[in-house]
Amino acid sequence: MSPGPRPPHPCPVCGAQVAHTRLMCREDWYRVPRILRNDVWRTWCSGDGEASPEHLAAIAAAVRWVKDHPPEP
């Protein structure tokens, strides 16, 4: 028996509901500098690197950057 679809989860920055296939909402994701977004993708390795120490570190760096740099009003 295969597991059912995974439910959405809250964006770690703003709390908006996002698909399980996404790290954060679109608005917050595109605030992350490209180099940090690339690190998240590179360490994910088409799913093979999911939850690896490198991938978790890349995710933490991306989330931390967005939280430390709120959008200007």
PyMOL commands that set and color helices and strands:
alter all, ss='L'
color gray80, all
select helices_A, chain A and resi 26-29+34-47+53-68
alter helices_A, ss='H'
color red, helices_A
select strands_A, chain A and resi 9-10+17-18
alter strands_A, ss='S'
color yellow, strands_A
deselect
rebuild
show_as cartoon
